[in-house]
């Protein structure tokens, strides 16, 4: 479709000590260096914003094949010179490469390190170590839940770059559960940049998810994206079947 369309085969969510773990930091350094070299005629926040937007559009349109999404992508790409579009593709490659080394909040960590967040929104991305701790406290009995349900649903109303979901996936692997088959995540953030970061990371980690740009307090959704594993795993049908079974259970005695 576009210059940012790379290999979108979903990566398995890996354990933290997986082989190649040291490559994660190398990709971080490469990403920061490349971002500094890309489109110096734009503010760093603009470049980062457009990068994750174009990456999201390209990934989503690999399944939807929508002319509208293609036009939206090209409108953003038109703000950049050819050599900078090449760097954009290399930046996307850094994301994929890092998350192939190990799971982590790659984009959230870089976003905070470079201090390119939205100050008027008071943006702060939870450190990944804290997300792992919260995941242990809140999602510690997954195997028992799966005795009654075909999969686990995780709803993050203020998802940021998706660190809580990524940490939960790691915890599932620690319990011998495959999150690609047994987890469905619904992630919401009012900031489109954060939602795009979340979408890209969950997509490259192979997590079945729907990422929504919206307000969790007013329940108003502006836009939604579904990860490749949502389509590959036929999660639309799985969710419909789950809702049907839950509906029947309401009429059964405990």
Secondary structure, DSSP 8 states (H G I E B T S, - for coil): --TT-----------TT-TTTTHHHHHHHHHHHHHHHS-TTS-HHHHHHHHHHHHHHHHHHHHH--HHHHHHHHHHHTTS-HHHHHHHHHHHHHHHHHHHH--S-HHHHHHHHTT-S-GGGT-----HHHHHHHHHHHSS-HHHHTTTSSSEEEEETT-TTSHHHHHHHHHHHHTT--HHHHEEEEEEESSHHHHHHHHHHHHHTT--EEEEEEETTTTEEEEEEE-HHHHHTTHHHHHHHHHHHHHHHTTS--
